[in-house]
């Protein structure tokens, strides 16, 4: 795995053996709940054109984005698009 460190992973519990090449495994490793992942994908679909939505949700870093979104939601953060 290539290292995926930076702002997207701050305050996340990222396992050393995170497998971003296997989306289902990465989501499980990051302890992303299915409901949180589905909500993130729905939000992205609402605001982005289909092509960009597919690129974002299908990217290798998609599981990290889902983990970040779940963490923000748990901390009572808001998700606004400006």
Secondary structure, DSSP 4 states (H G I P E B T S, - for coil): -----SGGGTT----TT--TTSHHHHHHHTT--HHHHHHHHHHHHHHS-HHHHHHHHTSTTHHHHHHHHHHHHHTT------
